[in-house]
């Protein structure tokens, strides 16, 4: 229902905010352009995530401190971006997109290697980061700016322009290789186009076109990527090799039962049977130690964040703001869905972290920067008279 309302708003039927025509008294939160409810939920998620990370990392305090430091940087990015008006973001969208694209080219030419992939840029003594993460914001910003200049719903020539904007970054990221991030960038772009008001007939046609391209995608996959798909279909075919991760993660989740074994008491994680337990497979640690109840509490918190985000996106008063805000929130939802899906065995493993819980720096900054943009769109909206 929220997606239908948001799409209708993008098409030119805005849902008026509940304020009257009188100017509201400017409180603290209004002056600093932050949404207190969304910020509180994000802070709660990060605090709970640090507790799970402490257990998942083998009770290493240095890992928790490093993650907390990254959260601090990410929160600073949130606050800074919340101060920029949507008009400013609109003007800077081509520059941000162009800069992110140039950094992806730089990765292709001189990127730093890690775990068999060339995904990072390094500024010696300062920072090591993944430019592909920046494209998760740059792509929807550019598409939203492009579509907001055109008549909606988009026509075929508009869709061709969108396809050109999407194709080069997605292919560059896939070449690193980083299939998970390339799919997330593609999803962020697709949400902008879908929210612009595509007809169901056109959506069905594009879905059939994408399905017909799957054999081509399979032929162009790396061997380890094909193995991940085959392992997803039958993890027991190689239980001590490619199927080890998913078997151990589902075992850990199942062994937690309803209430779990208790914090720091998980056997699969603490005895190091579970690989990548502090990054991609941290949900398995959560399920083993806190059980079904713990997972449901985290899912409820994620759902509240998504619902609040969609409410703020729906309240945006221009096409650019609605398209960009909607894409940011729905991409966050995809993060959660894909991570939990791959750890529980209903999706192939693609290396997507659990938002604000898994250990990682660039992804946390990108996620909170996106929420900063969302709060900016909410805070800078004009009051409409009744």
C-alpha positions as CSV (number, residue, x, y, z in Angstrom):
1,X,0.0,0.0,0.0
2,X,2.8,2.4,0.9
3,X,4.4,1.7,-2.5
4,X,1.2,2.4,-4.4
5,X,0.7,5.7,-2.6
6,X,4.3,6.7,-3.2
7,X,4.0,5.9,-6.9
8,X,0.8,7.9,-7.2
9,X,2.5,10.8,-5.6
10,X,5.4,10.6,-8.1
11,X,2.9,10.6,-10.9
12,X,1.6,14.0,-9.8
13,X,-0.9,13.2,-7.0
14,X,1.0,14.4,-3.9
15,X,-0.3,13.4,-0.5
16,X,-0.5,16.6,1.5
17,X,1.3,16.6,4.8
18,X,-0.8,16.9,7.9
19,X,0.4,20.4,8.8
20,X,-1.9,23.4,8.5
21,X,-1.0,26.6,6.6
22,X,0.4,28.2,9.7
23,X,4.1,28.1,10.2
24,X,5.2,25.6,12.8
25,X,7.3,26.5,15.7
26,X,10.8,25.6,14.8
27,X,12.2,23.1,17.4
28,X,15.6,21.7,17.8
29,X,15.1,18.8,15.4
30,X,13.7,21.1,12.8
31,X,16.7,23.5,13.0
32,X,19.2,20.7,12.6
33,X,17.2,19.0,9.9
34,X,17.0,15.6,11.5
35,X,14.0,13.2,12.1
36,X,14.2,12.1,15.7
37,X,12.2,8.9,15.3
38,X,14.2,7.6,12.4
39,X,17.4,8.6,14.1
40,X,16.4,6.9,17.3
41,X,15.7,3.6,15.5
42,X,19.0,3.8,13.6
43,X,20.9,4.4,16.9
44,X,19.1,1.5,18.5
45,X,20.0,-0.8,15.6
46,X,23.6,0.2,15.7
47,X,23.9,-0.3,19.5
48,X,22.3,-3.8,19.2
49,X,24.6,-4.5,16.2
50,X,27.7,-3.7,18.2
51,X,26.6,-6.2,20.9
52,X,26.1,-9.0,18.3
53,X,29.4,-8.0,16.6
54,X,31.3,-8.4,19.9
55,X,30.1,-12.0,20.2
56,X,30.6,-12.7,16.4
57,X,34.1,-11.4,16.4
58,X,35.2,-13.7,19.2
59,X,34.8,-11.0,21.9
60,X,37.4,-8.8,20.3
61,X,37.0,-5.3,21.7
62,X,39.2,-3.7,19.0
63,X,36.8,-4.9,16.3
64,X,33.9,-3.3,18.2
65,X,35.8,-0.1,18.7
66,X,36.7,0.1,15.0
67,X,33.1,-0.5,14.1
68,X,31.9,2.2,16.6
69,X,34.4,4.6,15.1
70,X,33.0,3.9,11.6
71,X,29.5,4.5,12.9
72,X,30.6,7.8,14.3
73,X,31.9,8.8,10.8
74,X,28.7,7.5,9.2
75,X,26.6,9.6,11.6
76,X,28.6,12.7,10.8
77,X,28.0,12.0,7.1
78,X,24.2,11.7,7.9
79,X,24.1,15.0,9.8
80,X,26.2,16.8,7.1
81,X,24.1,15.6,4.2
82,X,20.8,16.4,6.1
83,X,21.8,20.1,5.9
84,X,21.9,20.2,2.1
85,X,18.6,21.0,0.5
86,X,17.1,18.7,-2.2
87,X,17.7,21.5,-4.7
88,X,21.4,21.4,-3.9
89,X,21.4,17.6,-4.2
90,X,19.6,17.9,-7.6
91,X,22.2,20.3,-8.9
92,X,25.1,18.2,-7.7
93,X,23.7,14.9,-8.9
94,X,25.7,14.8,-12.2
95,X,28.9,15.8,-10.4
96,X,28.5,13.1,-7.8
97,X,27.7,10.5,-10.5
98,X,30.6,11.5,-12.6
99,X,33.0,11.4,-9.7
100,X,31.8,8.0,-8.6
101,X,32.1,6.7,-12.2
102,X,35.7,8.0,-12.5
103,X,36.6,6.3,-9.3
104,X,35.2,3.0,-10.7
105,X,37.4,3.5,-13.7
106,X,40.4,4.2,-11.4
107,X,39.6,0.9,-9.6
108,X,39.8,-0.9,-12.9
109,X,43.2,0.6,-13.7
110,X,44.9,0.7,-10.3
111,X,42.6,-0.7,-7.7
112,X,43.9,-2.5,-4.6
113,X,43.4,-6.3,-4.5
114,X,41.8,-8.1,-1.6
115,X,40.3,-11.7,-1.3
116,X,40.8,-12.2,-5.1
117,X,38.9,-9.1,-6.1
118,X,40.0,-5.6,-7.3
119,X,37.5,-3.4,-5.5
120,X,39.3,-0.8,-3.4
121,X,41.0,2.5,-3.9
122,X,43.8,3.4,-1.4
123,X,45.0,6.8,-0.3
124,X,48.2,5.8,1.5
125,X,48.0,6.5,5.2
126,X,44.5,8.0,5.0
127,X,41.8,5.6,3.8
128,X,41.0,2.4,1.9
129,X,37.4,2.4,0.5
130,X,35.1,0.8,-2.2
131,X,33.9,3.4,-4.8
132,X,31.2,0.9,-5.7
133,X,29.5,1.8,-2.4
134,X,29.3,5.4,-3.4
135,X,27.5,4.5,-6.6
136,X,24.6,3.2,-4.5
137,X,23.7,6.8,-3.8
138,X,25.1,8.4,-7.0
139,X,23.1,6.2,-9.3
140,X,19.6,6.9,-7.9
141,X,20.5,10.6,-7.5
142,X,21.4,10.9,-11.2
143,X,18.4,8.9,-12.4
144,X,16.0,10.9,-10.1
145,X,17.5,14.2,-11.5
146,X,17.1,13.0,-15.0
147,X,13.5,11.7,-14.7
148,X,12.3,14.7,-12.7
149,X,13.0,16.8,-15.8
150,X,10.8,14.7,-18.0
151,X,7.1,13.9,-18.3
152,X,6.0,10.9,-16.2
153,X,5.4,8.1,-16.6
154,X,8.7,7.7,-18.6
155,X,8.6,7.0,-22.3
156,X,10.8,4.5,-24.2
157,X,13.4,7.2,-25.0
158,X,13.5,8.1,-21.4
159,X,14.1,4.5,-20.4
160,X,16.9,4.2,-22.9
161,X,18.6,7.2,-21.3
162,X,18.2,5.5,-17.9
163,X,19.6,2.3,-19.3
164,X,22.7,4.1,-20.5
165,X,23.2,5.8,-17.1
166,X,22.8,2.4,-15.4
167,X,24.8,0.1,-17.7
168,X,28.4,1.4,-17.4
169,X,28.7,1.5,-13.6
170,X,27.0,-1.9,-13.1
171,X,29.3,-3.5,-15.6
172,X,32.4,-1.9,-14.1
173,X,31.4,-3.2,-10.6
174,X,30.6,-6.7,-11.9
175,X,34.1,-6.8,-13.5
176,X,35.8,-6.3,-10.1
177,X,34.2,-8.9,-9.6
178,X,31.5,-7.9,-7.1
179,X,28.2,-9.4,-8.2
180,X,26.4,-8.6,-4.9
181,X,27.2,-4.8,-5.0
182,X,26.4,-4.6,-8.8
183,X,23.0,-6.1,-8.2
184,X,22.3,-3.7,-5.3
185,X,23.3,-0.7,-7.5
186,X,21.0,-2.1,-10.2
187,X,18.2,-2.4,-7.7
188,X,18.7,1.2,-6.5
189,X,18.4,2.3,-10.1
190,X,15.5,0.1,-10.9
191,X,13.5,1.4,-7.9
192,X,13.8,5.0,-9.2
193,X,12.5,3.9,-12.6
194,X,9.6,1.8,-11.1
195,X,8.5,4.6,-8.8
196,X,8.4,7.0,-11.8
197,X,5.2,5.2,-12.8
198,X,5.9,2.3,-15.2
199,X,2.8,0.4,-16.4
200,X,2.4,-3.2,-15.3
201,X,2.5,-4.3,-18.9
202,X,5.9,-2.6,-19.3
203,X,7.1,-4.1,-16.0
204,X,6.1,-7.6,-17.2
205,X,7.9,-7.0,-20.5
206,X,11.1,-5.9,-18.8
207,X,10.9,-8.8,-16.4
208,X,10.6,-11.3,-19.2
209,X,13.5,-9.5,-21.0
210,X,15.6,-9.9,-17.9
211,X,14.7,-13.5,-17.5
212,X,15.7,-14.2,-21.1
213,X,19.1,-12.7,-20.4
214,X,19.8,-15.1,-17.5
215,X,21.6,-17.7,-19.8
216,X,23.9,-14.9,-21.0
217,X,24.6,-13.9,-17.4
218,X,25.4,-17.5,-16.5
219,X,27.9,-17.7,-19.4
220,X,29.7,-14.5,-18.2
221,X,29.9,-15.5,-14.5
222,X,33.2,-16.4,-12.9
223,X,33.6,-20.1,-11.9
224,X,33.2,-19.3,-8.2
225,X,29.9,-17.4,-8.9
226,X,28.5,-20.3,-10.8
227,X,29.5,-22.6,-7.9
228,X,27.6,-20.4,-5.5
229,X,24.4,-20.8,-7.5
230,X,24.9,-24.6,-7.7
231,X,25.6,-24.7,-4.0
232,X,22.4,-22.8,-3.3
233,X,20.5,-25.4,-5.3
234,X,22.1,-28.3,-3.5
235,X,24.5,-27.4,-0.6
236,X,24.9,-31.1,0.4
237,X,26.6,-31.9,-2.9
238,X,29.9,-30.5,-1.4
239,X,29.4,-30.3,2.4
240,X,33.1,-29.9,3.2
241,X,33.8,-27.4,0.4
242,X,31.4,-24.9,-1.3
243,X,28.4,-26.0,0.8
244,X,30.2,-25.6,4.2
245,X,29.1,-22.0,4.7
246,X,25.4,-22.4,4.1
247,X,25.2,-25.7,6.0
248,X,26.9,-24.2,9.1
249,X,24.8,-21.1,9.0
250,X,21.5,-22.9,8.8
251,X,22.7,-25.3,11.5
252,X,23.6,-22.3,13.8
253,X,20.2,-20.7,13.2
254,X,18.3,-23.9,13.8
255,X,20.2,-24.8,16.9
256,X,19.2,-21.5,18.5
257,X,15.5,-22.6,18.7
258,X,13.0,-20.0,20.0
259,X,15.0,-18.2,22.7
260,X,18.6,-19.0,21.7
261,X,21.6,-20.2,23.7
262,X,22.4,-16.9,25.2
263,X,24.7,-14.0,24.4
264,X,28.3,-15.3,23.9
265,X,27.1,-18.9,24.3
266,X,26.8,-19.9,20.7
267,X,28.8,-23.1,19.8
268,X,28.9,-22.8,16.0
269,X,30.2,-19.2,16.2
270,X,32.4,-19.3,19.3
271,X,34.1,-22.5,18.2
272,X,34.7,-21.0,14.7
273,X,32.7,-23.5,12.7
274,X,30.8,-20.6,11.2
275,X,32.9,-18.7,8.5
276,X,32.6,-15.0,7.9
277,X,30.6,-14.8,11.1
278,X,31.2,-11.1,11.8
279,X,30.4,-10.0,8.3
280,X,28.1,-11.7,5.8
281,X,26.9,-14.5,8.2
282,X,26.3,-12.5,11.3
283,X,22.6,-13.4,11.2
284,X,23.5,-16.9,12.0
285,X,25.2,-15.7,15.2
286,X,22.1,-13.7,16.1
287,X,19.9,-16.7,15.5
288,X,22.0,-19.1,17.5
289,X,22.4,-16.9,20.5
290,X,19.1,-15.1,20.6
291,X,16.9,-17.5,18.7
292,X,13.7,-16.8,16.7
293,X,12.8,-14.1,19.2
294,X,16.0,-12.2,18.6
295,X,15.7,-12.4,14.9
296,X,12.1,-11.2,15.0
297,X,13.1,-8.3,17.2
298,X,15.7,-7.2,14.6
299,X,13.3,-7.7,11.8
300,X,10.7,-5.6,13.6
301,X,13.2,-2.8,14.0
302,X,14.2,-3.0,10.3
303,X,10.5,-2.9,9.4
304,X,9.9,0.2,11.5
305,X,12.9,1.9,9.8
306,X,11.5,1.0,6.4
307,X,8.0,2.2,7.2
308,X,9.2,5.5,8.7
309,X,11.4,6.0,5.6
310,X,8.5,5.4,3.2
311,X,6.4,7.8,5.2
312,X,9.1,10.5,4.9
313,X,9.5,9.7,1.2
314,X,5.8,10.0,0.6
315,X,5.8,13.4,2.2
316,X,8.4,14.8,-0.2
317,X,7.0,17.6,-2.3
318,X,8.8,17.3,-5.6
319,X,9.4,14.5,-8.1
320,X,13.2,14.4,-7.5
321,X,12.8,14.0,-3.7
322,X,10.1,11.3,-4.0
323,X,12.1,9.2,-6.5
324,X,15.4,9.5,-4.6
325,X,13.9,9.0,-1.1
326,X,11.9,6.0,-2.2
327,X,14.9,4.3,-3.8
328,X,17.0,4.8,-0.7
329,X,14.5,3.2,1.6
330,X,13.7,0.3,-0.7
331,X,17.4,-0.4,-1.4
332,X,17.8,-0.6,2.4
333,X,15.0,-3.2,2.5
334,X,16.8,-5.2,-0.2
335,X,20.0,-5.2,1.8
336,X,18.1,-6.9,4.7
337,X,16.1,-9.3,2.5
338,X,19.1,-10.5,0.5
339,X,21.4,-10.9,3.5
340,X,18.9,-12.9,5.6
341,X,17.8,-14.8,2.6
342,X,21.3,-16.0,1.7
343,X,22.2,-16.9,5.3
344,X,19.0,-18.9,5.7
345,X,19.5,-20.7,2.4
346,X,16.6,-19.2,0.3
347,X,19.0,-17.1,-1.8
348,X,22.5,-17.7,-3.3
349,X,25.4,-16.3,-1.3
350,X,26.3,-12.9,-2.9
351,X,28.3,-11.2,-0.2
352,X,25.8,-8.6,1.0
353,X,26.2,-7.4,4.6
354,X,23.4,-7.0,7.1
355,X,22.9,-3.3,7.4
356,X,24.5,-1.6,10.4
357,X,25.1,-5.0,12.1
358,X,27.8,-6.7,9.9
359,X,31.4,-5.4,10.3
360,X,32.2,-2.9,7.5
361,X,33.1,0.7,7.0
362,X,32.1,2.0,3.5
363,X,28.7,0.3,3.5
364,X,27.8,1.9,6.9
365,X,28.8,5.3,5.7
366,X,26.8,4.9,2.5
367,X,23.7,3.7,4.3
368,X,23.6,6.5,6.9
369,X,24.5,9.1,4.2
370,X,21.4,7.9,2.4
371,X,19.3,8.4,5.5
372,X,20.8,11.8,5.8
373,X,19.5,12.6,2.3
374,X,16.1,11.2,3.3
375,X,16.0,13.5,6.3
376,X,17.1,16.4,4.2
377,X,14.2,15.8,1.8
378,X,11.8,15.7,4.8
379,X,13.3,18.8,6.6
380,X,13.5,21.1,3.6
381,X,10.0,20.6,2.3
382,X,7.7,23.6,2.0
383,X,4.4,23.8,3.9
384,X,1.5,23.4,1.6
385,X,-1.8,25.3,2.5
386,X,-4.9,23.3,2.8
